[in-house]
Structures are given as structure tokens and as C-alpha cells.
């Protein structure tokens, strides 16, 4: 009996202590802490931005980052699980450009009010704005951007081919001459394959979905052409055997061995090659993503990240204000110079802060300065008329359908697979059946 | 019911009540963590329920099951899963038996031998899957270096199967051999010695005495591993993500539930996997007479 009384008294004390602590905090009307769910950017550029914007808010709110996995699929899984359970802790979220329609349709992100929408789209690349827009409203503010380019070697091909057919021809010639001839790309069954396919299809003049975004388009001529290129590249003797499992990073590693002549890949390969393979990097050049037809420039699928405001946040006004600050030009420049993430404000591609920026890399134990973004003008042109991957709440299903139908790309039969692809994407758009 | 109640004495009744009270906490926890999710999955599998369209719910009867069972993907993946299950369990049984025998007969360093054999089982499946993936990687792996080939193992179905099944075998043979070791322990030494006195050769003693006496243990080991292998997920997810036609039924369940967020369809897949597991267990218990109680030594 005495023991029980003691325990009750102790519990009461603890409870009282908690209550006073809570009361003290609440009384001050403390500024909200905004949680920014985003992947753990290795250079710390996102944390710098959070600090900078906390300072700019001048006590109105503070921003802390909450780390998500580095892999985009895993980020989506975690965010979606929380948002579907109406988690109000997510104030700001980093969103891959392909999630907007899905998150907007489910009301997991809030649409931007007009003022903020104007601010975060001002001077931004048109395709980047389009990725954040669903049914004419802005749901995600462009934060950083990216697109694949063609990387080649000046010592191997002084003048790079402009088309895929040109790549195949040149690779065959190089192979016959015993020079480096490998063609590197992304052939695994994953998002990279969808990027390749949509880029080829749009370059050939076709579209995955029609204007409404609810029906399959896939015009026969362009689709067949895109599939034929995918098959021919995959079957070329210059394409490595492991193409069916190759992702971006496999391409980078193979490139640095010096056996390759051509590679389609993102800009992260540039600093990496300078550090790991300076001899290759010295000869390394860049050009626009290969075209399908000689006379029509290529169209390449835009990548990157946007920032949205969580649908269940208790502080939407502060969150929108914070996003406007986070996507500001100063932070875009830090993202670029520290993290290698390319900006979304078009003018920044001509800004000396970016074009003259240098990175220190360690070559044979010595620190060497190389230009960080020598390719800025090429990628600016690409991004200006880049294409946006299908904008539908069923994007994930559509991407799964494309990757499943076309993989392995060696086995593509352009005649037969146009119809298979139409059927698979049609099923995906209805959200029915297994894919 | 009333007749038995009348016949039981007051003491027996109070003991029974005490028994129920003692296991009530465990029963409650089991109901919460096992029965509730199963029933909820069954309920979801009869609904149109996609997380992306929160307002579009509704009862659809067996439509989800029909959608899964009428799709070639399900049947193809079921075949893949059965192939992987059968191949890995057979190899594991043979290897596990040999290892169990080694553990049983190890005269010196018994503790070292046993722990050495158990090491792979102590490694997390995802880590093991990565280790094997890296080992077979054409640019960074050592397997191609040793065999002097430049094969890309994960670009063809048969070679992907080889790596996946090898990973499974490497990882879970210790589990099999541990269960079989328990079986060896059950074999009375007198019977083996008597057979030797009667002139039975080592081979005859193994086939006529030891294996028949071990049958319950073997069946339980094979049953456990079959159920386990049928639900294979991590190894395939890490090594091929289901590409090259190596997808298992658990991978479709994951894709439908977690990445496509289609809870109705995904639950139907999960319930079907559950049904397959029940069928396998039923076949083993009824068809081969696997007796779980016997393994525990309750029934000599």
C-alpha cells in the first residue's frame, strides 16, 4: 500500500513537471519550426539554404532539414506513406519532377497562392515550371534542374555525331580502326530507361500521352523509330554486354576506364572524371543529346527537384514563404557550386558566378582547379526546350509499364512492341491489373 | 458441451479458467498483431482502394482477384518463384544434410565447426545479396576474374537464377543443417549400433536406419525452408529487381502495394501469396505426414 502511494506521488510529480514545461513553451508563442523533408545532399548545400532562409525569416520561423534516402524511389515511398496518413509534420518536401501530378491529385501538396507562384516561377526555365504544374496550378517550385548530354572524346572523334545513327556509324568505324568505341547509356529496367525512351520518342515527334494526359498517344511512326534506335544501340557490338543492367553510375565507371567513345549521361560525370581519370577528362567534351533526325534538334527529358508544401502542414503561409526563399537565386548558386546541382533560373546559366566557377580536384596528390560548368551553354539550350515526362497521377504505373515492356532493350521488336506498349500503358492509365 | 462441463470437477474448472487467464495476454497480442492485419488485408482485397485517389473507394467483390489471376504476370511470377523455391530447397537439403553430419560427427573443435557453419545465417539477407551481387559484377567482382570470363551475370535469365539461388543456398543452408542436426540427435545410437552388429554397411545404416528415423525432422526442415523460400524478396530486389524474368510473387506484391499504392489490388496479391503458403503447409502436413509435435519430442 505504501509503495503504491509512493509510485502515484512520483507519477504526479513527473506529470506536473511536464505540464509546467509545456505551459512555459506555449506561453511564449514561439516561432514554428518548419520541417523540410529532403534527401541528404552530400555537400550540405541544402542545410546551408535552410540556415540562410531561417536567418532571412528574422524569427518568423526556422527551417530544419529531415533526411530522406538518396534514392528517389525510396524517398517517394517514405513521403507517400506519411502523407497518406495525413502527417502534418511535413511542412516542405523535396519532390522529384515526376511526382507532381500524383501528389497534387491526392492533395498531398498544396497549390501555391498566386503571389508566391509568380515569385518562384519568375525567370525560371519554362519546362521546369511545367514539371511543377498540374491542371494549370503550380504545386511545386522548381529548385534544381538537369538533363543528359552526349559526352565524347576529342582525341577519338573531334567532331561528334549529331544523331543516333551517326553514333552507330562512327562507333563501327572506330571499332574497325581499333580505337575506343564503346557506347554507354542506361539500359536497366528502371526510370533511366523511361528517360531514354521518352527523349527518343519526343525527338522523333511523338508523345506518350495525348494533350489531356488521360489517353495513350504513341503515334506509330515516331514510336517505331524510337524503339528501333533503342534496339539498334543495344545490339551494337560497341555497346557493352552489361547494358541491360547499366545505370548512370555504371556508365560513369566504364567511361573513366577510357574504352568508351560516347556516353549519354548527366553532368555529375564531369567532376568525377576530372578526379578519377584526368587523362580521359582532358579529352572529354560535351554536346547536345543525340537527335533522331538530322534536321530536328533532339528533345531531352528534364530532371531535377522541386519543392512543395505538405498538404497537412499547420503552417502553410510560413512554408510557402520559406519555399520562395529556398528556391531563390543565391541558394541555386550554392546548390550548383557546392553540390553540382544545376539552377532553374535561366539567367544564371550566363552568370559568371556559375560560368567562371571552378572546382578543386585532387589529381595524383596535387590540387588542380578545373572549371565546374564548362558545359553551361549546351545544357542551357537543352533545358530551354526540354520535354516533361508524362504528367499523370498514374506516372509511376506508366513508367513501370514502359520499363517492363521494353526491357531488355536488345529484344525489342519495333513492329510488335508499339502495340504491346500501347496496351500496357493503357492498362496503367486505368490503374488496373498487374503490370 | 454441457455434459462435459457437468462431469468436470470444480478444481478442473478453476484450473482451466486459470489457464485461459494466463494465456489471455498472449492471445490478445496475437489477435492484434496477426489476426487484425490478416482480416484487414482480406477486407482491402475486396475494395477498390488506391492511396492516390482517396475519395474513390468502394466494394468491388472479387474483381481484384480476377484481375490478378487473369494476368499472365502473376502466373509467370508464380512459376519463377516455384523454380527458385524448388531449386534452392533441394540443394540446401543435400548440403544441409552433409553439414549436419559434419557437425554431428565433429570430434574436435565442435564449437568452432558449428559456429563457422552458422556464420552465413547470421548475415542480414540484404547484405548477403549485395555481397553476391558485387562478387558477380563484371567490372568490380572477383568471380569473373577467377573464372577468366567477362560474363554479365544479371543480363540473362539462367545466369541471374544461378546467382540468386546460390545466394539463397549460401545464406540458409545453415538453418537447414541446424534443424537436421536436431534430427540426428533424435536417432537412438542403440539402433545404429545394433544394425552395425547385424552387419549393415555404413550406406545401409544411413538409408535404412538413420534417414527413416530422421524423417519427421527432415520434413519439418524442408517445410520451413519451402515456406521461407516461397516468400523470397530481398535477394531478388537487390540483385535484379525482378528484371530478366526473375520476378517473384512477393516482388509484384511490393510493386503493387508500395510503389503503385494500389492497396486493393496489392492486398489481393498478398492474400493469394498467403493462400499459396497455406497450400504448401497443408500438402506437407497431410500429404507427407510432417508432424510438428513429433519434432518437439512430445510424441516419441
Interface residues (C-beta under 8 A of the other chain):
Chain A: X73 X76 X77 X80 X84 X102 X105 X106 X107 X188 X189 X190 X240 X241 X242 X243 X244 X245 X250 X253 X254 X393 X394 X396 X397 X400 X407 X408 X431 X432 X433 X434 X435
Chain B: X50 X51 X52 X53 X54 X67 X68 X71 X73 X74 X138 X139 X150 X151 X152 X154 X155 X240 X241 X242 X243 X244 X252 X255 X256 X258 X259 X260 X261 X262 X265 X269
